Each structure stands twice: as structure tokens, then as C-alpha cells.
């Protein structure tokens, strides 16, 4: 049974899956690229960091599990569910992770998530990566709205979001579970300029 829409989708189905996941250049010599098998040790070590563990309760425990996640990431792209990139210095050293998730082509919306390794914090890595991904998703792909949420206790993530033009729209009460219990979450969004 074909679903009838009263309005056409913002982005046509098959638009992303018809091509390989791109590498996206970012300012300051950064490159967002799809995850590679050789990145598994760096990815796993990220989840040993206290700050990343504090904000991310879903964590891999072995390199084998990381490789399973990478397979899921590839499937997400092929099925147009999401895109997951390593934030790297010129395509080599992994500095962090950024993702576009929950793709809704009918409404033209998606969510953004990221983390940065301790050695790369405070140098603008997250904001440069978020700017590059946002520009690509809104201007090249045609998403209308990107959402980003984080714990109200995560001041660093709030700073990155606002620096990149993601306006704070409100607080989702008791919306996420962390190791220390439920957290209120800030909801930020960026909308494509007309």
C-alpha cells in the first residue's frame, strides 16, 4: 500500500543512499570522514574518558563491539537512517565523533550528536566539526531543521551549540538517563535560512 502525502517530502528517498558517505572538510585542517576499522582502538579509548562516559550511557566495551557499531553506521547510511563520522586531523588522527541521526526526509529534520577526545578539547574542534556538518546537511542535502540536545549539566556542549547558531528552544524535563540518574535536556535547533 502506497502512502499518500499531502505535501512532497523535503528530501527525496534515495538521495543519500545513492552515493557513498562523503568526507567533509572543516576549518583548521579537520576532516570528517566515515569510520574505518583501524579507528576501533581510538573509538574504544574515548569511552574510557570520564567526561564522555558521563554524557554517553551507551558505550562499547571491546574492539569487536566497536567494529559492530561501525557496521551499523555503514548500514545507517545505506538505509538513510544516519551518518556517522570520525572527526580527524587531515583524515588521520581521530579527534572525536559527530553524527547525523534520526533522519526524517518527509519533514526535512535530523538530530546531531558529537564528542571530542580530551586532547582535542578547548581548541574549537567540536564547533568547527559541527559547523561543517551543519552547512553540508542544510545547504547541500536540504534538511530544513537540525536538532541537538544535551544534559542541562553539560555546559561545554551548550557553549558549542550556541556558538554554532543552534538556538536554545527549551528544556525537556527528565528526558534522558545518565549514570547518575535522569537529566533534564536542553533542546537546541538550527533552521535553514530561506
N, C-alpha and C positions, 0 to 999 in steps of 0.2 A: 504494500500500500504506500503510495507516494504522499508525502506530507505537503499540503498546500500552504504556502506562506503568503500573507497579505502584502509583505514587502520583501524585496530581494535581499539575500544575505549581503552583509557589508564586504565580506571576502568570500570568493568562490571556493567551494570544496575542491581539494586537489591542488590548490595554489602553491602550498609549501611542499607537499609530498612529491610533487613532480620534479623536484630538483634536490641535489644534495644539500645538507645543512651547511650554510656558509660560515666562513671565518669572518669576523667583523673587526676591523681596525678601530682602535680607540686612541685618544690623545696620549702623549707621553710614551710612545713606544709599546703600548699594550696591544695585545691581540686576543680577541675572544674566539676560541676555536672549539670544535667538538672534542669531547674527552677521548683519549687514546689509552690503550691497555697499559702502556708504560707510565701513565699518570696514577695508577692504582696506589702505589705507596704514598705519594703526596696527598691524595684524597683521603686515605685512611688516617694518616697522621694528623690531618686537620681536625678530625673528630676526637683527638686526644686533648685538644686545646680547651681549657676551661670555659672561655667565652663562647666558642662555637657550641660546646656541649650545653651551655646554659640556655641558648636560644633554639637549639635543634634537638628534639627528643627522639627523632628517628635517625639512628646512627648505625653505620656499618661496623662490624666487629672483626672482619677478616678481609684480606685482599680478594678472596674468592667472592665474598659478598659484594665488594665494590665492583668487581667485574660484572656481576649480575645486574647491579644498578646501571652500569654503563650500557649493557644490552637493553635494559628497559628504556634508557634515554634514547637510544637509536630507534627503538620501536615507537616511542612517543613522537619522534619526528616523522616517521613513516606513516603513522596513523593520525597525524596532525593534532596531537594532544598537547605537545610542548616542545621546547627546545632547551637544551642544557649545554652550557659552555664552560670550559676552563678559562679563567682569566689568566693570561700569561704575559711574560715579558718577551715580546717579539716572537711568540709561538713556542718558546722553550719553557723556562722556569714557571711552574704553576704558582700563582699568587692568590687565587681564590676561585670562587664559583659564582655563576649567575645563571638564572633560568627564567624562561617564559613558560608559564603553566596555565592549565585550565582554559585553553583556547576555545573561544566561542565565536565562530565565524559568522553566525547569523547576526549577532549583536555587535560584533567587532570589539570584543573585550578579552582581556587576558590578565593574569597576575604575574608579578615579578618577585623573585627572591634572590638573595645573594649572601655570601660570606667571604671574608678575606682572612688570609693567614696572618698570624701575629707579626711576622717580619715585614709585612706589607702595609700594616695599619698606620694611619696618620699621614700617609703620603698621597691621598686622593685617589687611590686605586679603585675603591668602590664607586666613587662618584663618576670617575671617568668611564668605568665599565658600564654603569647604569645609564649614563648619557648616551653612549654608543648604542646600547641595546634599545633604548627608548627611541632614538632617532630612526633606527632601522625599522622597528616594529610599527611606529606611527607613520613615518614618511614613505618608507619603501613598501612595506607589506600592506598598510592601510588600516591597521587597527584604529579604532576611534578612542578607546579608553583603556588605560593600563592601571591596575590597582596594585598597591603594595601595602602589606600590613606587617606590624611588628609589635612586640610587647611594649606597653607603655613605660616599662622599666628600661628599655633599650634606647638610651639617649643617643648613642652613636648612630644607630640605624635611622632614627628620626632626623638627625642632622643631615645624613646623606640624602634621604628622601626629599627634604625641603630644599636643599642645595640644588637638586636636580629638577626642581619645578613640580614635584609631586605635592599638591596641596593637602593639608590635613583636613579631612572631611568629618572626622568624628572618632568616637571611641566605641568599640564593640565590647560590651561588658562580658567578662568571664568567658572569652571566646576561644582560648587555647590552653592546652595543658602543657606545663613545663615540669621539670624535675621537682620544683618546689611548690607545685600546685597550679591552680588556674590563674591565668593572667588576663587582664583587660588588654585589648589590642587597639592600637591606633590604625585607622584606615586613611591612607593617602591615595590620591589618584592624579593622573596626568591625562589630559584630553588633547586630542589632535587639534591643532589650530585650523580654522577654516580658511 
